[in-house]
Amino acid sequence: MGRVTAVPQPDLVLISWSRNPLVAGSPRRIVAARVIGNASPCRADLTPNALLRTALAYLQDHDVGFKIVFRQRTSNISGYLLLQRNT
């Protein structure tokens, strides 16, 4: 009988973001983040109220390797992103 191996699953990060509607041009901030698999070494940047720009820059860094596979604006001040890394 042959050896059975599991197919590696991609790492996923779902980020919900929002910006302050009372301040024009306010930065997007993380409201919530959910990790399926492993998001190291970026786990510390996925905390609520952290800047989305900083988290995305780190997640999409060449060494980390996440890519945005889906983005949706739910209103003028909020939305969510799904990032994937193939291991």
PDB file of N, CA, C and O in Angstrom:
ATOM      1  N   MET A   1       0.836  -1.172   0.000  1.00  0.00           N
ATOM      2  CA  MET A   1       0.000   0.000   0.000  1.00  0.00           C
ATOM      3  C   MET A   1       0.884   1.239   0.000  1.00  0.00           C
ATOM      4  O   MET A   1       1.880   1.294   0.721  1.00  0.00           O
ATOM      5  N   GLY A   2       0.524   2.228  -0.803  1.00  0.00           N
ATOM      6  CA  GLY A   2       1.306   3.452  -0.938  1.00  0.00           C
ATOM      7  C   GLY A   2       1.151   4.377   0.261  1.00  0.00           C
ATOM      8  O   GLY A   2       0.245   4.239   1.083  1.00  0.00           O
ATOM      9  N   ARG A   3       2.047   5.292   0.317  1.00  0.00           N
ATOM     10  CA  ARG A   3       2.036   6.283   1.396  1.00  0.00           C
ATOM     11  C   ARG A   3       1.002   7.369   1.100  1.00  0.00           C
ATOM     12  O   ARG A   3       0.936   7.869  -0.023  1.00  0.00           O
ATOM     13  N   VAL A   4       0.207   7.732   2.083  1.00  0.00           N
ATOM     14  CA  VAL A   4      -0.826   8.747   1.911  1.00  0.00           C
ATOM     15  C   VAL A   4      -0.330  10.066   2.503  1.00  0.00           C
ATOM     16  O   VAL A   4       0.124  10.113   3.646  1.00  0.00           O
ATOM     17  N   THR A   5      -0.423  11.130   1.716  1.00  0.00           N
ATOM     18  CA  THR A   5      -0.022  12.446   2.208  1.00  0.00           C
ATOM     19  C   THR A   5      -1.169  13.432   1.994  1.00  0.00           C
ATOM     20  O   THR A   5      -1.929  13.328   1.032  1.00  0.00           O
ATOM     21  N   ALA A   6      -1.271  14.368   2.893  1.00  0.00           N
ATOM     22  CA  ALA A   6      -2.310  15.387   2.781  1.00  0.00           C
ATOM     23  C   ALA A   6      -1.878  16.477   1.809  1.00  0.00           C
ATOM     24  O   ALA A   6      -0.694  16.799   1.708  1.00  0.00           O
ATOM     25  N   VAL A   7      -2.833  17.030   1.107  1.00  0.00           N
ATOM     26  CA  VAL A   7      -2.557  18.128   0.200  1.00  0.00           C
ATOM     27  C   VAL A   7      -2.408  19.398   1.038  1.00  0.00           C
ATOM     28  O   VAL A   7      -3.289  19.704   1.841  1.00  0.00           O
ATOM     29  N   PRO A   8      -1.319  20.139   0.869  1.00  0.00           N
ATOM     30  CA  PRO A   8      -1.153  21.355   1.657  1.00  0.00           C
ATOM     31  C   PRO A   8      -2.243  22.375   1.334  1.00  0.00           C
ATOM     32  O   PRO A   8      -2.543  22.636   0.169  1.00  0.00           O
ATOM     33  N   GLN A   9      -2.820  22.938   2.372  1.00  0.00           N
ATOM     34  CA  GLN A   9      -3.875  23.936   2.216  1.00  0.00           C
ATOM     35  C   GLN A   9      -3.277  25.332   2.274  1.00  0.00           C
ATOM     36  O   GLN A   9      -2.286  25.544   2.973  1.00  0.00           O
ATOM     37  N   PRO A  10      -3.856  26.296   1.551  1.00  0.00           N
ATOM     38  CA  PRO A  10      -3.326  27.664   1.594  1.00  0.00           C
ATOM     39  C   PRO A  10      -3.644  28.329   2.932  1.00  0.00           C
ATOM     40  O   PRO A  10      -4.625  27.981   3.591  1.00  0.00           O
ATOM     41  N   ASP A  11      -2.816  29.275   3.321  1.00  0.00           N
ATOM     42  CA  ASP A  11      -3.081  30.106   4.490  1.00  0.00           C
ATOM     43  C   ASP A  11      -3.980  31.255   4.042  1.00  0.00           C
ATOM     44  O   ASP A  11      -3.758  31.846   2.985  1.00  0.00           O
ATOM     45  N   LEU A  12      -4.997  31.571   4.848  1.00  0.00           N
ATOM     46  CA  LEU A  12      -5.938  32.631   4.518  1.00  0.00           C
ATOM     47  C   LEU A  12      -6.015  33.645   5.648  1.00  0.00           C
ATOM     48  O   LEU A  12      -5.925  33.283   6.821  1.00  0.00           O
ATOM     49  N   VAL A  13      -6.180  34.909   5.295  1.00  0.00           N
ATOM     50  CA  VAL A  13      -6.392  35.972   6.269  1.00  0.00           C
ATOM     51  C   VAL A  13      -7.570  36.813   5.786  1.00  0.00           C
ATOM     52  O   VAL A  13      -7.547  37.350   4.678  1.00  0.00           O
ATOM     53  N   LEU A  14      -8.600  36.923   6.625  1.00  0.00           N
ATOM     54  CA  LEU A  14      -9.765  37.748   6.332  1.00  0.00           C
ATOM     55  C   LEU A  14      -9.712  38.967   7.239  1.00  0.00           C
ATOM     56  O   LEU A  14      -9.661  38.830   8.461  1.00  0.00           O
ATOM     57  N   ILE A  15      -9.724  40.155   6.654  1.00  0.00           N
ATOM     58  CA  ILE A  15      -9.614  41.402   7.415  1.00  0.00           C
ATOM     59  C   ILE A  15     -10.842  42.255   7.145  1.00  0.00           C
ATOM     60  O   ILE A  15     -11.195  42.516   5.995  1.00  0.00           O
ATOM     61  N   SER A  16     -11.486  42.684   8.221  1.00  0.00           N
ATOM     62  CA  SER A  16     -12.572  43.653   8.143  1.00  0.00           C
ATOM     63  C   SER A  16     -11.996  45.003   8.551  1.00  0.00           C
ATOM     64  O   SER A  16     -11.309  45.102   9.567  1.00  0.00           O
ATOM     65  N   TRP A  17     -12.273  46.050   7.759  1.00  0.00           N
ATOM     66  CA  TRP A  17     -11.698  47.362   8.045  1.00  0.00           C
ATOM     67  C   TRP A  17     -12.771  48.442   8.019  1.00  0.00           C
ATOM     68  O   TRP A  17     -13.853  48.267   7.458  1.00  0.00           O
ATOM     69  N   SER A  18     -12.434  49.559   8.643  1.00  0.00           N
ATOM     70  CA  SER A  18     -13.325  50.708   8.680  1.00  0.00           C
ATOM     71  C   SER A  18     -12.491  51.965   8.829  1.00  0.00           C
ATOM     72  O   SER A  18     -11.342  51.909   9.267  1.00  0.00           O
ATOM     73  N   ARG A  19     -13.072  53.100   8.464  1.00  0.00           N
ATOM     74  CA  ARG A  19     -12.406  54.382   8.691  1.00  0.00           C
ATOM     75  C   ARG A  19     -13.373  55.289   9.435  1.00  0.00           C
ATOM     76  O   ARG A  19     -14.583  55.063   9.413  1.00  0.00           O
ATOM     77  N   ASN A  20     -12.848  56.305  10.085  1.00  0.00           N
ATOM     78  CA  ASN A  20     -13.653  57.221  10.875  1.00  0.00           C
ATOM     79  C   ASN A  20     -14.455  58.135   9.935  1.00  0.00           C
ATOM     80  O   ASN A  20     -13.862  58.903   9.178  1.00  0.00           O
ATOM     81  N   PRO A  21     -15.790  58.061   9.973  1.00  0.00           N
ATOM     82  CA  PRO A  21     -16.590  58.871   9.050  1.00  0.00           C
ATOM     83  C   PRO A  21     -16.606  60.358   9.415  1.00  0.00           C
ATOM     84  O   PRO A  21     -17.010  61.189   8.601  1.00  0.00           O
ATOM     85  N   LEU A  22     -16.177  60.693  10.607  1.00  0.00           N
ATOM     86  CA  LEU A  22     -16.215  62.087  11.048  1.00  0.00           C
ATOM     87  C   LEU A  22     -14.966  62.865  10.678  1.00  0.00           C
ATOM     88  O   LEU A  22     -14.941  64.091  10.784  1.00  0.00           O
ATOM     89  N   VAL A  23     -13.919  62.151  10.239  1.00  0.00           N
ATOM     90  CA  VAL A  23     -12.657  62.802   9.882  1.00  0.00           C
ATOM     91  C   VAL A  23     -12.372  62.515   8.408  1.00  0.00           C
ATOM     92  O   VAL A  23     -12.146  61.369   8.019  1.00  0.00           O
ATOM     93  N   ALA A  24     -12.388  63.563   7.603  1.00  0.00           N
ATOM     94  CA  ALA A  24     -12.120  63.392   6.176  1.00  0.00           C
ATOM     95  C   ALA A  24     -10.698  62.891   5.955  1.00  0.00           C
ATOM     96  O   ALA A  24      -9.751  63.419   6.537  1.00  0.00           O
ATOM     97  N   GLY A  25     -10.552  61.878   5.120  1.00  0.00           N
ATOM     98  CA  GLY A  25      -9.233  61.338   4.801  1.00  0.00           C
ATOM     99  C   GLY A  25      -8.623  60.493   5.897  1.00  0.00           C
ATOM    100  O   GLY A  25      -7.416  60.251   5.879  1.00  0.00           O
ATOM    101  N   SER A  26      -9.420  60.034   6.854  1.00  0.00           N
ATOM    102  CA  SER A  26      -8.867  59.221   7.939  1.00  0.00           C
ATOM    103  C   SER A  26      -8.393  57.873   7.392  1.00  0.00           C
ATOM    104  O   SER A  26      -8.960  57.370   6.422  1.00  0.00           O
ATOM    105  N   PRO A  27      -7.362  57.285   7.999  1.00  0.00           N
ATOM    106  CA  PRO A  27      -6.822  56.016   7.489  1.00  0.00           C
ATOM    107  C   PRO A  27      -7.750  54.843   7.798  1.00  0.00           C
ATOM    108  O   PRO A  27      -8.525  54.874   8.754  1.00  0.00           O
ATOM    109  N   ARG A  28      -7.650  53.813   6.966  1.00  0.00           N
ATOM    110  CA  ARG A  28      -8.415  52.590   7.219  1.00  0.00           C
ATOM    111  C   ARG A  28      -7.757  51.836   8.366  1.00  0.00           C
ATOM    112  O   ARG A  28      -6.536  51.689   8.413  1.00  0.00           O
ATOM    113  N   ARG A  29      -8.584  51.361   9.285  1.00  0.00           N
ATOM    114  CA  ARG A  29      -8.091  50.617  10.448  1.00  0.00           C
ATOM    115  C   ARG A  29      -8.764  49.256  10.498  1.00  0.00           C
ATOM    116  O   ARG A  29      -9.900  49.096  10.050  1.00  0.00           O
ATOM    117  N   ILE A  30      -8.062  48.284  11.043  1.00  0.00           N
ATOM    118  CA  ILE A  30      -8.581  46.926  11.160  1.00  0.00           C
ATOM    119  C   ILE A  30      -9.625  46.882  12.266  1.00  0.00           C
ATOM    120  O   ILE A  30      -9.373  47.328  13.385  1.00  0.00           O
ATOM    121  N   VAL A  31     -10.798  46.344  11.949  1.00  0.00           N
ATOM    122  CA  VAL A  31     -11.849  46.140  12.939  1.00  0.00           C
ATOM    123  C   VAL A  31     -11.708  44.731  13.518  1.00  0.00           C
ATOM    124  O   VAL A  31     -11.788  44.543  14.732  1.00  0.00           O
ATOM    125  N   ALA A  32     -11.498  43.743  12.643  1.00  0.00           N
ATOM    126  CA  ALA A  32     -11.335  42.353  13.058  1.00  0.00           C
ATOM    127  C   ALA A  32     -10.525  41.618  12.003  1.00  0.00           C
ATOM    128  O   ALA A  32     -10.526  41.991  10.829  1.00  0.00           O
ATOM    129  N   ALA A  33      -9.840  40.578  12.430  1.00  0.00           N
ATOM    130  CA  ALA A  33      -9.067  39.747  11.494  1.00  0.00           C
ATOM    131  C   ALA A  33      -9.193  38.287  11.907  1.00  0.00           C
ATOM    132  O   ALA A  33      -9.167  37.959  13.093  1.00  0.00           O
ATOM    133  N   ARG A  34      -9.330  37.419  10.914  1.00  0.00           N
ATOM    134  CA  ARG A  34      -9.429  35.985  11.166  1.00  0.00           C
ATOM    135  C   ARG A  34      -8.386  35.290  10.315  1.00  0.00           C
ATOM    136  O   ARG A  34      -8.283  35.537   9.114  1.00  0.00           O
ATOM    137  N   VAL A  35      -7.610  34.418  10.947  1.00  0.00           N
ATOM    138  CA  VAL A  35      -6.556  33.681  10.256  1.00  0.00           C
ATOM    139  C   VAL A  35      -6.947  32.214  10.181  1.00  0.00           C
ATOM    140  O   VAL A  35      -7.300  31.605  11.191  1.00  0.00           O
ATOM    141  N   ILE A  36      -6.883  31.653   8.989  1.00  0.00           N
ATOM    142  CA  ILE A  36      -7.082  30.220   8.801  1.00  0.00           C
ATOM    143  C   ILE A  36      -5.747  29.677   8.319  1.00  0.00           C
ATOM    144  O   ILE A  36      -5.288  30.009   7.226  1.00  0.00           O
ATOM    145  N   GLY A  37      -5.144  28.863   9.121  1.00  0.00           N
ATOM    146  CA  GLY A  37      -3.804  28.362   8.825  1.00  0.00           C
ATOM    147  C   GLY A  37      -2.785  29.112   9.654  1.00  0.00           C
ATOM    148  O   GLY A  37      -2.858  29.122  10.883  1.00  0.00           O
ATOM    149  N   ASN A  38      -1.830  29.742   8.979  1.00  0.00           N
ATOM    150  CA  ASN A  38      -0.720  30.389   9.666  1.00  0.00           C
ATOM    151  C   ASN A  38      -0.451  31.740   9.007  1.00  0.00           C
ATOM    152  O   ASN A  38      -0.353  31.834   7.784  1.00  0.00           O
ATOM    153  N   ALA A  39      -0.332  32.787   9.830  1.00  0.00           N
ATOM    154  CA  ALA A  39      -0.034  34.117   9.295  1.00  0.00           C
ATOM    155  C   ALA A  39       1.290  34.637   9.820  1.00  0.00           C
ATOM    156  O   ALA A  39       1.570  35.832   9.726  1.00  0.00           O
ATOM    157  N   SER A  40       2.113  33.745  10.376  1.00  0.00           N
ATOM    158  CA  SER A  40       3.388  34.224  10.909  1.00  0.00           C
ATOM    159  C   SER A  40       4.266  34.685   9.755  1.00  0.00           C
ATOM    160  O   SER A  40       4.221  34.079   8.685  1.00  0.00           O
ATOM    161  N   PRO A  41       5.026  35.687   9.924  1.00  0.00           N
ATOM    162  CA  PRO A  41       5.338  36.435  11.148  1.00  0.00           C
ATOM    163  C   PRO A  41       4.484  37.691  11.315  1.00  0.00           C
ATOM    164  O   PRO A  41       4.905  38.621  12.002  1.00  0.00           O
ATOM    165  N   CYS A  42       3.311  37.745  10.714  1.00  0.00           N
ATOM    166  CA  CYS A  42       2.509  38.978  10.668  1.00  0.00           C
ATOM    167  C   CYS A  42       1.406  39.038  11.715  1.00  0.00           C
ATOM    168  O   CYS A  42       0.591  39.961  11.696  1.00  0.00           O
ATOM    169  N   ARG A  43       1.367  38.099  12.602  1.00  0.00           N
ATOM    170  CA  ARG A  43       0.245  38.002  13.546  1.00  0.00           C
ATOM    171  C   ARG A  43       0.057  39.282  14.366  1.00  0.00           C
ATOM    172  O   ARG A  43      -1.081  39.680  14.615  1.00  0.00           O
ATOM    173  N   ALA A  44       1.125  39.927  14.784  1.00  0.00           N
ATOM    174  CA  ALA A  44       1.030  41.114  15.640  1.00  0.00           C
ATOM    175  C   ALA A  44       0.423  42.309  14.905  1.00  0.00           C
ATOM    176  O   ALA A  44      -0.132  43.198  15.550  1.00  0.00           O
ATOM    177  N   ASP A  45       0.513  42.355  13.578  1.00  0.00           N
ATOM    178  CA  ASP A  45      -0.029  43.475  12.806  1.00  0.00           C
ATOM    179  C   ASP A  45      -1.519  43.335  12.525  1.00  0.00           C
ATOM    180  O   ASP A  45      -2.110  44.233  11.926  1.00  0.00           O
ATOM    181  N   LEU A  46      -2.137  42.244  12.936  1.00  0.00           N
ATOM    182  CA  LEU A  46      -3.539  41.990  12.633  1.00  0.00           C
ATOM    183  C   LEU A  46      -4.451  42.253  13.829  1.00  0.00           C
ATOM    184  O   LEU A  46      -5.483  41.598  13.972  1.00  0.00           O
ATOM    185  N   THR A  47      -4.091  43.182  14.670  1.00  0.00           N
ATOM    186  CA  THR A  47      -4.875  43.492  15.856  1.00  0.00           C
ATOM    187  C   THR A  47      -5.901  44.572  15.541  1.00  0.00           C
ATOM    188  O   THR A  47      -5.672  45.406  14.665  1.00  0.00           O
ATOM    189  N   PRO A  48      -7.037  44.566  16.248  1.00  0.00           N
ATOM    190  CA  PRO A  48      -8.027  45.626  16.043  1.00  0.00           C
ATOM    191  C   PRO A  48      -7.430  47.006  16.298  1.00  0.00           C
ATOM    192  O   PRO A  48      -6.611  47.190  17.198  1.00  0.00           O
ATOM    193  N   ASN A  49      -7.852  47.957  15.498  1.00  0.00           N
ATOM    194  CA  ASN A  49      -7.428  49.353  15.530  1.00  0.00           C
ATOM    195  C   ASN A  49      -6.032  49.586  14.950  1.00  0.00           C
ATOM    196  O   ASN A  49      -5.551  50.719  14.971  1.00  0.00           O
ATOM    197  N   ALA A  50      -5.371  48.553  14.434  1.00  0.00           N
ATOM    198  CA  ALA A  50      -4.086  48.733  13.755  1.00  0.00           C
ATOM    199  C   ALA A  50      -4.343  49.293  12.361  1.00  0.00           C
ATOM    200  O   ALA A  50      -5.416  49.086  11.795  1.00  0.00           O
ATOM    201  N   LEU A  51      -3.372  49.994  11.811  1.00  0.00           N
ATOM    202  CA  LEU A  51      -3.517  50.552  10.471  1.00  0.00           C
ATOM    203  C   LEU A  51      -3.534  49.437   9.424  1.00  0.00           C
ATOM    204  O   LEU A  51      -2.677  48.554   9.433  1.00  0.00           O
ATOM    205  N   LEU A  52      -4.507  49.486   8.532  1.00  0.00           N
ATOM    206  CA  LEU A  52      -4.608  48.485   7.470  1.00  0.00           C
ATOM    207  C   LEU A  52      -3.426  48.582   6.527  1.00  0.00           C
ATOM    208  O   LEU A  52      -2.913  47.556   6.079  1.00  0.00           O
ATOM    209  N   ARG A  53      -2.983  49.788   6.215  1.00  0.00           N
ATOM    210  CA  ARG A  53      -1.862  49.982   5.293  1.00  0.00           C
ATOM    211  C   ARG A  53      -0.606  49.257   5.781  1.00  0.00           C
ATOM    212  O   ARG A  53       0.086  48.607   4.998  1.00  0.00           O
ATOM    213  N   THR A  54      -0.317  49.373   7.070  1.00  0.00           N
ATOM    214  CA  THR A  54       0.865  48.722   7.640  1.00  0.00           C
ATOM    215  C   THR A  54       0.744  47.202   7.566  1.00  0.00           C
ATOM    216  O   THR A  54       1.693  46.517   7.186  1.00  0.00           O
ATOM    217  N   ALA A  55      -0.429  46.677   7.932  1.00  0.00           N
ATOM    218  CA  ALA A  55      -0.643  45.233   7.899  1.00  0.00           C
ATOM    219  C   ALA A  55      -0.530  44.683   6.481  1.00  0.00           C
ATOM    220  O   ALA A  55       0.082  43.636   6.268  1.00  0.00           O
ATOM    221  N   LEU A  56      -1.120  45.387   5.502  1.00  0.00           N
ATOM    222  CA  LEU A  56      -1.049  44.917   4.119  1.00  0.00           C
ATOM    223  C   LEU A  56       0.374  44.958   3.574  1.00  0.00           C
ATOM    224  O   LEU A  56       0.789  44.061   2.841  1.00  0.00           O
ATOM    225  N   ALA A  57       1.116  45.995   3.932  1.00  0.00           N
ATOM    226  CA  ALA A  57       2.504  46.083   3.467  1.00  0.00           C
ATOM    227  C   ALA A  57       3.310  44.897   3.981  1.00  0.00           C
ATOM    228  O   ALA A  57       4.134  44.343   3.254  1.00  0.00           O
ATOM    229  N   TYR A  58       3.078  44.513   5.213  1.00  0.00           N
ATOM    230  CA  TYR A  58       3.817  43.394   5.800  1.00  0.00           C
ATOM    231  C   TYR A  58       3.350  42.058   5.213  1.00  0.00           C
ATOM    232  O   TYR A  58       4.174  41.205   4.882  1.00  0.00           O
ATOM    233  N   LEU A  59       2.036  41.875   5.086  1.00  0.00           N
ATOM    234  CA  LEU A  59       1.505  40.623   4.553  1.00  0.00           C
ATOM    235  C   LEU A  59       1.912  40.399   3.100  1.00  0.00           C
ATOM    236  O   LEU A  59       2.165  39.264   2.696  1.00  0.00           O
ATOM    237  N   GLN A  60       1.976  41.474   2.310  1.00  0.00           N
ATOM    238  CA  GLN A  60       2.288  41.345   0.893  1.00  0.00           C
ATOM    239  C   GLN A  60       3.777  41.450   0.595  1.00  0.00           C
ATOM    240  O   GLN A  60       4.176  41.439  -0.569  1.00  0.00           O
ATOM    241  N   ASP A  61       4.591  41.550   1.617  1.00  0.00           N
ATOM    242  CA  ASP A  61       6.040  41.574   1.429  1.00  0.00           C
ATOM    243  C   ASP A  61       6.465  40.306   0.691  1.00  0.00           C
ATOM    244  O   ASP A  61       5.855  39.250   0.857  1.00  0.00           O
ATOM    245  N   HIS A  62       7.499  40.416  -0.112  1.00  0.00           N
ATOM    246  CA  HIS A  62       7.961  39.286  -0.927  1.00  0.00           C
ATOM    247  C   HIS A  62       8.287  38.054  -0.077  1.00  0.00           C
ATOM    248  O   HIS A  62       8.009  36.930  -0.496  1.00  0.00           O
ATOM    249  N   ASP A  63       8.865  38.246   1.094  1.00  0.00           N
ATOM    250  CA  ASP A  63       9.246  37.111   1.949  1.00  0.00           C
ATOM    251  C   ASP A  63       8.046  36.441   2.600  1.00  0.00           C
ATOM    252  O   ASP A  63       8.101  35.248   2.900  1.00  0.00           O
ATOM    253  N   VAL A  64       6.961  37.180   2.826  1.00  0.00           N
ATOM    254  CA  VAL A  64       5.781  36.627   3.490  1.00  0.00           C
ATOM    255  C   VAL A  64       4.853  35.997   2.461  1.00  0.00           C
ATOM    256  O   VAL A  64       4.395  34.871   2.657  1.00  0.00           O
ATOM    257  N   GLY A  65       4.567  36.698   1.372  1.00  0.00           N
ATOM    258  CA  GLY A  65       3.929  36.096   0.213  1.00  0.00           C
ATOM    259  C   GLY A  65       2.416  36.049   0.147  1.00  0.00           C
ATOM    260  O   GLY A  65       1.885  35.270  -0.645  1.00  0.00           O
ATOM    261  N   PHE A  66       1.686  36.835   0.930  1.00  0.00           N
ATOM    262  CA  PHE A  66       0.233  36.860   0.791  1.00  0.00           C
ATOM    263  C   PHE A  66      -0.158  37.726  -0.398  1.00  0.00           C
ATOM    264  O   PHE A  66       0.522  38.699  -0.726  1.00  0.00           O
ATOM    265  N   LYS A  67      -1.271  37.355  -1.043  1.00  0.00           N
ATOM    266  CA  LYS A  67      -1.818  38.129  -2.152  1.00  0.00           C
ATOM    267  C   LYS A  67      -3.306  38.345  -1.891  1.00  0.00           C
ATOM    268  O   LYS A  67      -3.984  37.469  -1.355  1.00  0.00           O
ATOM    269  N   ILE A  68      -3.804  39.518  -2.274  1.00  0.00           N
ATOM    270  CA  ILE A  68      -5.232  39.796  -2.129  1.00  0.00           C
ATOM    271  C   ILE A  68      -5.978  39.011  -3.212  1.00  0.00           C
ATOM    272  O   ILE A  68      -5.717  39.179  -4.403  1.00  0.00           O
ATOM    273  N   VAL A  69      -6.904  38.155  -2.787  1.00  0.00           N
ATOM    274  CA  VAL A  69      -7.680  37.374  -3.747  1.00  0.00           C
ATOM    275  C   VAL A  69      -9.111  37.872  -3.859  1.00  0.00           C
ATOM    276  O   VAL A  69      -9.803  37.567  -4.831  1.00  0.00           O
ATOM    277  N   PHE A  70      -9.563  38.644  -2.861  1.00  0.00           N
ATOM    278  CA  PHE A  70     -10.906  39.216  -2.920  1.00  0.00           C
ATOM    279  C   PHE A  70     -10.956  40.460  -2.058  1.00  0.00           C
ATOM    280  O   PHE A  70     -10.419  40.477  -0.950  1.00  0.00           O
ATOM    281  N   ARG A  71     -11.599  41.499  -2.561  1.00  0.00           N
ATOM    282  CA  ARG A  71     -11.821  42.718  -1.775  1.00  0.00           C
ATOM    283  C   ARG A  71     -13.218  43.221  -2.063  1.00  0.00           C
ATOM    284  O   ARG A  71     -13.693  43.166  -3.197  1.00  0.00           O
ATOM    285  N   GLN A  72     -13.866  43.710  -1.030  1.00  0.00           N
ATOM    286  CA  GLN A  72     -15.235  44.205  -1.168  1.00  0.00           C
ATOM    287  C   GLN A  72     -15.445  45.387  -0.238  1.00  0.00           C
ATOM    288  O   GLN A  72     -15.174  45.302   0.960  1.00  0.00           O
ATOM    289  N   ARG A  73     -15.925  46.482  -0.793  1.00  0.00           N
ATOM    290  CA  ARG A  73     -16.326  47.625   0.037  1.00  0.00           C
ATOM    291  C   ARG A  73     -17.778  47.399   0.422  1.00  0.00           C
ATOM    292  O   ARG A  73     -18.622  47.178  -0.445  1.00  0.00           O
ATOM    293  N   THR A  74     -18.074  47.453   1.708  1.00  0.00           N
ATOM    294  CA  THR A  74     -19.451  47.270   2.160  1.00  0.00           C
ATOM    295  C   THR A  74     -20.172  48.604   2.280  1.00  0.00           C
ATOM    296  O   THR A  74     -21.402  48.642   2.312  1.00  0.00           O
ATOM    297  N   SER A  75     -19.418  49.702   2.345  1.00  0.00           N
ATOM    298  CA  SER A  75     -19.969  51.055   2.347  1.00  0.00           C
ATOM    299  C   SER A  75     -18.831  52.004   1.980  1.00  0.00           C
ATOM    300  O   SER A  75     -17.745  51.557   1.610  1.00  0.00           O
ATOM    301  N   ASN A  76     -19.072  53.307   2.081  1.00  0.00           N
ATOM    302  CA  ASN A  76     -18.019  54.277   1.792  1.00  0.00           C
ATOM    303  C   ASN A  76     -16.917  54.267   2.835  1.00  0.00           C
ATOM    304  O   ASN A  76     -15.815  54.749   2.574  1.00  0.00           O
ATOM    305  N   ILE A  77     -17.200  53.723   4.019  1.00  0.00           N
ATOM    306  CA  ILE A  77     -16.219  53.774   5.109  1.00  0.00           C
ATOM    307  C   ILE A  77     -15.811  52.405   5.626  1.00  0.00           C
ATOM    308  O   ILE A  77     -15.108  52.329   6.633  1.00  0.00           O
ATOM    309  N   SER A  78     -16.222  51.317   4.978  1.00  0.00           N
ATOM    310  CA  SER A  78     -15.866  49.991   5.497  1.00  0.00           C
ATOM    311  C   SER A  78     -15.791  48.965   4.368  1.00  0.00           C
ATOM    312  O   SER A  78     -16.268  49.193   3.256  1.00  0.00           O
ATOM    313  N   GLY A  79     -15.178  47.835   4.692  1.00  0.00           N
ATOM    314  CA  GLY A  79     -15.063  46.755   3.723  1.00  0.00           C
ATOM    315  C   GLY A  79     -14.284  45.596   4.310  1.00  0.00           C
ATOM    316  O   GLY A  79     -13.989  45.569   5.505  1.00  0.00           O
ATOM    317  N   TYR A  80     -13.955  44.642   3.461  1.00  0.00           N
ATOM    318  CA  TYR A  80     -13.139  43.519   3.907  1.00  0.00           C
ATOM    319  C   TYR A  80     -12.244  43.029   2.775  1.00  0.00           C
ATOM    320  O   TYR A  80     -12.500  43.261   1.593  1.00  0.00           O
ATOM    321  N   LEU A  81     -11.177  42.339   3.192  1.00  0.00           N
ATOM    322  CA  LEU A  81     -10.180  41.801   2.267  1.00  0.00           C
ATOM    323  C   LEU A  81      -9.927  40.342   2.605  1.00  0.00           C
ATOM    324  O   LEU A  81      -9.945  39.963   3.776  1.00  0.00           O
ATOM    325  N   LEU A  82      -9.693  39.528   1.596  1.00  0.00           N
ATOM    326  CA  LEU A  82      -9.269  38.152   1.798  1.00  0.00           C
ATOM    327  C   LEU A  82      -7.915  37.992   1.128  1.00  0.00           C
ATOM    328  O   LEU A  82      -7.769  38.247  -0.067  1.00  0.00           O
ATOM    329  N   LEU A  83      -6.927  37.569   1.906  1.00  0.00           N
ATOM    330  CA  LEU A  83      -5.578  37.341   1.399  1.00  0.00           C
ATOM    331  C   LEU A  83      -5.249  35.856   1.484  1.00  0.00           C
ATOM    332  O   LEU A  83      -5.709  35.166   2.394  1.00  0.00           O
ATOM    333  N   GLN A  84      -4.454  35.365   0.537  1.00  0.00           N
ATOM    334  CA  GLN A  84      -4.090  33.951   0.475  1.00  0.00           C
ATOM    335  C   GLN A  84      -2.602  33.802   0.246  1.00  0.00           C
ATOM    336  O   GLN A  84      -1.987  34.562  -0.503  1.00  0.00           O
ATOM    337  N   ARG A  85      -2.029  32.794   0.915  1.00  0.00           N
ATOM    338  CA  ARG A  85      -0.627  32.423   0.689  1.00  0.00           C
ATOM    339  C   ARG A  85      -0.585  30.931   0.430  1.00  0.00           C
ATOM    340  O   ARG A  85      -1.027  30.140   1.262  1.00  0.00           O
ATOM    341  N   ASN A  86      -0.061  30.547  -0.707  1.00  0.00           N
ATOM    342  CA  ASN A  86       0.104  29.131  -1.006  1.00  0.00           C
ATOM    343  C   ASN A  86       1.399  28.641  -0.393  1.00  0.00           C
ATOM    344  O   ASN A  86       2.465  29.215  -0.616  1.00  0.00           O
ATOM    345  N   THR A  87       1.296  27.579   0.378  1.00  0.00           N
ATOM    346  CA  THR A  87       2.497  27.058   1.041  1.00  0.00           C
ATOM    347  C   THR A  87       3.173  26.011   0.224  1.00  0.00           C
ATOM    348  O   THR A  87       4.198  25.471   0.639  1.00  0.00           O
TER     349      THR A  87
END
